[in-house]
Amino acid sequence: MEIAKRLTLELRNRKASEVKEMVLDNCRSDDGKITGLTSEFENLEFLSMININLLSLANLPKLGKLRKLELSDNRISGGLEVLAERTPNLTNLNLSGNKIKDINTLEPLKKLPHLMSLDLFNCEVTMLNNYRESVFELLPQLTYLDGFDADEQEAPDSDPEDLDENGEEGDDDEDEGEEDEEELDEDEDEDGVDDEEDIEEEEGEEEEDDDEDVPQGEKRKRDLEDEGEEDDFEEEDDEDDE
């Protein structure tokens, strides 16, 4: 399927300005170039163009809000200056499986101040001596290269944008969870007291209900029988006394 046709299907009667994510993986590019994608996709934040036989980024439109760009398994060998010009807020860039052979090809990425994560798996450049040290030196704004930071610490599963200033995941949700547990405990204690009182009331109501369920004649008969038994016990006690 061609990129232009795929774009039409992905839109689903929406306006281009309403789309924030676009996946064009495995489409056919036109002579190795991007077609159909325009600057009307002004609110696009995530764009994936994996394995579309892409040779050049020359036709990439201006996408000022784009943060994540997936370009793996294409045939890009250069021309990365386009990214700095048209995607100035890019934070994550995946160029795995492309034809990038030397460090100098990456130099235009210096103009992407927010770039935090860069993937170059299966690119020839990764075979160079001191590859990692050279890339981190060239791109000081970079936090993760091929999924690891400069100290060989693996990137967390969460999005780098969700990390705090210390590079750790925020604990807001955890704190909220603890507060919720405390509130639940307090509610359980209060409910426990109320439940005991409710049980006593329910037992009393059940006894009353039992009497109410007995027909009036039967109830009186039972009362008379109970009184008769009491009189028998009193007569026996009198005889014993004599």
Secondary structure, DSSP 8 states (H G I E B T S, - for coil): -BHHHHHHHHHTT--GGG--EEE-TT-B-BTTB--S--TT-TT--EEE-TTS-----TT----TT--EEE--SS---S-THHHHHH-TT--EEE-TTS---SGGGGGGGGG-TT--EEE-TT-GGGGSTTHHHHHHHH-TT--EETTB-TTS-B--SS-GGGB-TTS-B--HHHHHHHHHHHHHHHHHHHHHHHHHHHHHHHHHHHHHHHHHHS-HHHHHHHHHHHHHHHHHHHHHHHHHH-
